[in-house]
Amino acid sequence: MKTRDDFPQKTKRNVAMRAGWHCSLIGCGKSTAGPSEESSDSFTVIGEAAHICGAASGPGSRRYDSSMTSAERKSIDNAIWLCADHARMIDRDEVTYSADELRAMKRQHEESSGRDLRLGKVQGIGAGLLAIGPDIICTGDIPTIGETKWVLHLKHFVTGDIHELAGFISTFSGALLEHKYILSDELGDGRLLSQAPTLSKDRNGYLLSCPLAISARRVDVKNLGSDMAMQPDTNDIYLDSKGNIARVSGLDYLPQKVRSLLSMQRGENVFAPKAGVRFFEYLEAFKGTPWLPLLMKLDVIRQAAIPDKSSFRDSEDTPLRCVTRVRGFELLSETPVDQRLPVRVDFEVLGHGRWQHDLSVYMPTREQMNERARLLAERPSLALS
């Protein structure tokens, strides 16, 4: 029995974001998300993730490619975001709308969407990204900032949805401490939550009231500690002028510490699969879009603002320890060279002030990450946290 290779919800959301929630068909550009008439606080999505090459063979299927695997048909590379009218239209005329033509339209529209986002022309995208725990990211802003409470105005969900947010609230008391946080890329900061947040609605949409714990402890960069010095490109230790193993400390140690921290991808260490940053995950899903550096910046903010109380670290300090604010994060190239990804960070550092640095962070290959996942699936007892 033949089945359709439909897109997972995550793929649908990602291709919509890449299109800026507008139809990708040249000459259309219709907005596909907005307020619903059902109530003053409801919204609706009228776009569709359409298949470039058909999801199934048989009568009525358009542009079906028998050489593709099921995974390829369900991948984001085979998806184009369209309004409902044009999603139907491309499946009535595969001569005009060939697979190559649709791919070209998608590429052109995403490039245009990226330019608009960088120039601040996209309506409804919000002032920035907000993270609520590890699994929920939204576009939005913060209309209220107080000493003990932030109020978040949520617009579009990037990862997760309203049901996951409700679950986060209802299971808050039993969640791990290091998962009880909020982050704002607009502020370059984040905080642990002291209590479960409260979700409400008004005429502008969803509002999340977040009781805050005190800001995480930071240390003066002079007290950052020391370690053996490593070559930036190879991570090899080397000797100082006296023939001893070279060491670095304080501010001189900071580039090496940041580079090491950002080079550890979540899922890479089978003994601590939840530890590390999510650069690899975001690069796989959002490469070629303006969302990629924003998501990466948000994850750097987590390293700067949220203490890691997992069994892997168990510290009152944040992983970045001396960073009080992430002013900026720039991805200098989306293509790793020799498994190194060039980035530029812009931090506020306690005891020093503003600190900017170019770094080359290690990026594992897809094959390496798949192998780690296979090992963990076969031997889940390897994980310590």
N, C-alpha and C positions, 0 to 999 in steps of 0.2 A: 504493500500500500504506500503510495507516494505521499509525502508530507511536505509542507512548505518550510523553507528555511527563513523563518521570520527573524527580525532583529530583536535582540534583548532590549529591555527598557533602558539600560545604561547606554547602549549604542544610539537609540533614538534621541535621548537627551543630549548626548555629545554632538551628534550631527546637527541638531537644532541650535546648540550653542555656537558651533562653528559657523553657522549661517546667520548668527545674530538674531535668530527667531524670525527671519524674513524668508519669503519664498526665493529659491535660488534660480528660478527660471529667468533668463535674460528678458528684460522689459517688464517684469512683474514687480518683484520686491515687496509684495504685500506682507504686512505684519501678520504673524500667525499666533500671537499671544496678546491677551489684553483683558480688560474687565468684562465680567459676565453681567447680563441683565437680570439674573436670578436674584441678586442682592447687591448691596453697595460694597460688599467686601469679598465677592467671589471673582474668580478669574477663569478664563477658558483658553484652551490651546486648540487651534483649528488647522494646524499644519500636520504633515505626515512625513515620516521617513520612508521614501519610496526606493524600490530596488532599481539600480541601474541595469543589472542583468537579472533576469527573472528569478523569483524565489522558488519556482517549481516548473517542471516541464508540463506539456500537455496543451490542449486547446485554450486559446486566449492568452497564453503566456507570451510575454514580450522580451526579446533580447536574452532568452535563456542560453546559457553557455554550459554545455555538458562537460567541458574540461575543468570547470571550477569545482572545488571541494565544497562540502556543506559549510565549513568554517569560513571559507572565502565569500560565499553568498551572504552569510550573516554578518560579515565584518563591516566596519564603518567605511572601508574603501569602496564598498558596493552600495553605499547609501547616499541619497541626495535629499535635502530637506525642501519640501514644496508645500504650497498651499493646497487645500483639498481639491480645488478645481484642476490645477495643473498636475497633481498626482494622478488623477484619473485620465487626463488628456494624454500624458506620455505613454500610457498603456493602450491607447487607441491608434497610435501612429509611430511605429518603430522605424519607419523610413526617415521621417523628419528628425525624430528623437532617437538617434542611434546611441549605443553605449559610449562611443568616443565623444559624441556631441554633448551628452549629459555630463560626462567627466569634465569636459572643458568648461561647461557652464558652472559646475560645482566649484572648480578651481578658481574661475574668474570671480564668482560671487564671494567666496571665502576670502580672497585677497582684498576685495572691496570692503567687506565687512571688517577685516582687520584694520585697514586704513581708517575707516570711520571710528572704530573703537579707540584707536590711538589718538585721534583728533577730537574725541569726545562728542561725536555726532550721533551715536546710537542712542535712541530713546529707549527708556525702560531697562537699561542695563544696570543702572545704579552707580553709586559713588565708588563701590569697590566690592571686594569679596569678604564674606563673613563665614567663619567655621564654627560649628556647634558640635563639640566632641569630634571624634575621629572620622565619622562617616557622613556628616551632613555639611555641605558647603552651599551657600546661597549668595546671590548678588543682593546688594542692599546698602543701607547706611545706618548711622547711629544718631537718631534725633535727640537722645538724652544721654548725657554722660555725667554721672555723679560719683562721689567718693566710694559709695558702697553699692551702686547699681548702674548698669548700662541698659538702655532700651534699644533693641535692634529692630529696624524696619526691614522685613524680608520681602524680596521681590521674586526672583526666579530661583528654583532649586537647581544647583549644578550637580551635586551628588546627594542621594537621599531624596525624601519627599516629606509631605506633611504628616503622613502616617509614621514614618521613622522618627520624625521630630516628636510626635505624641508619645511614641515608645521610649525615646530618650528621657522625656520628662517623667513618665510613669515608672520607669525602672532606675531612676537616678540614684536612689539610696543604695542600691546594690551594685552600682557601677564601680569600676576601678578608679581610684583617685586621679590618675594621670589621664583619664578620659573625660573628666568633668571640667571642661574649659570652653572658652570662646576666644576667637581671634578676629582681628580686623586688619586688613591690609592697608586701609586708609590711615589708621592710627600707627601702624607698624608695631602693634603691641597686642597682648592678650592677657587674660586673667583666668585663674581657677574660679569655679563657681562655689559659693558657700552653701547654697541650697538649690533645689530644682527650679529651673526657670518657669515662668508662667506665660502661656500663650493666649493672646487676645486678638480681637479684630476691631478695626475701625474703617472709616470710609477709604483709607489709603491702603488697606491690606492687613497683613499679619504683623503683629507687634510681639516681640519676645522680651519680657522683663527679666533681667538676669541679676540676681543677688551675687555680689562679688566677695571673694576672699581677699585678704590683703595681697598686695603685689609681691611676687616671688622675690626671694633674696638674690641679690647680685653681689659679686665681689669686685674690689678694685683690681684693675688689670695688673697692677704690680704684684698682687697676690694670686695670680692665675696659676702659678706653679711652674714647673719646668719638665723637660723631657729630652730624650736624645734627639738631636737635630736630624732632619731627613731632607734629602734632595726633593724639591717640589715635583719634578717630573717622574721620578722613579721610586720615591719613598725609601731610597737607600740611605743608611747612616753613613757618616763620613768623619774624618779626623780633623781636629783643629790644628792650629799652628804648632802646638806642643806635642802632637802625635797621640793625643787622647781622643776618645770618642766625643765629638762636638755635642754641646747641649745648648738649648735655648730656654729662656724664661721670660715671664712678664709679657710686655707688649711684643717682643720679638717672637714669642711663642704663639701669639694669637693667630697669625696666618696658617701655621701648621695645624693648630687645633681646629680651626674652622674648616680647613680643607679635609682633614680626617673625618670630621663629623658629617660633612655633606657628601662624603664618598661612601657612606654606609647606607645602602638602600634597604627599605623595608622588605623583608622576605629573603634577603641575601644571606643572612646569618641563620642557619638552621637551628642553632641553639637559642636564638632570640628572634624569631621571625617577625615579631611586631615592632622591633626596635629599628631605628633608622629613619631616613627621610623617604619621601615618595616621588623623587625625581624620575626614576625609571617608569613608574606607573603613569605619571602625567605626560612624560615624553611619548610614551606609546599611544596615549589617547588623544593628545592635543597638539602634537607636532604640526607646525605650519599655521598655527592660530595665535592671535594675541592673548588668548587665555593662558597659554603655557607659562610665561614668566610670572603672571599674576598668581597662579596656583603654586608655583615654586616658591615665590616670595612668602606666601601664606605659610608654607611648611617651614621656612627659615624662621618666621616669627614664632612658630611653636617651639622651635629649639631654643629661642632666645627668652621666651616668656613663661614656659610651663615646666615645672620641675618633673623629673622622671622618677617615679617611685616604683618602677617595675623591679623585679628581681635582678634584671640585667644591670641596673645602675643604682637604684635605691639611694637617691640623694635629695637633699632639700634644695640644692642649687638647680638652676636650669642647665641643660646640656651646654649652652654657650657661655654660661656663668657670668661674664662681665658685660654682656650686651644688654643695654636698657631699651633700645629702640632699633627696629629695622627700618631705616629710611628708604632704602631702595635695594632692588635686586635686578640685575640685568643679565640676560642670557646672551652671550656674545656670539654663539653659534649653536644651532640645534643639532649639528652633526658632530658626534664625538670623533676625535682623531686619536688613534692608538688608545681607544677606550678612555679618553680624557675629554671632559666637557668644559669649555671656558666660560666662566661667569665673573661678574663684578658685583661686589657687595658694598653697601653703604650703611654703616652702623653708627649708633651712639654708644660709646664705650665708657664705662664708669672709671674715673680716674684719668681719662685721656681726652674725651670729647669725640668729635666726629672722626670716623676712621673709614677710609675707602681702600679697597684692595681688589686686584684681579687674581683669580684663583683658577686652577685646573683640577676639577674634581673627577674622581674615577667613576666610570659608568659601566656596569656589567653588560654583557650582551644578552639578547633574548634567550639564546640557548643556555647560557649560564644560569639565568633566573629560572628557566623551565626545569633545569636539572636540580636546582635547590628545592623547587616545589615538589618534584618527584620524590626526592629523598625524604622530605618531610611527610608526604602522603604515605610513604611506605613505612616510615618509622616516626610516628608522631611523638613518641616518648623522648625524642632528641630535644624538643623544645623545652627550655627552662622557664620561659616567660611568654 
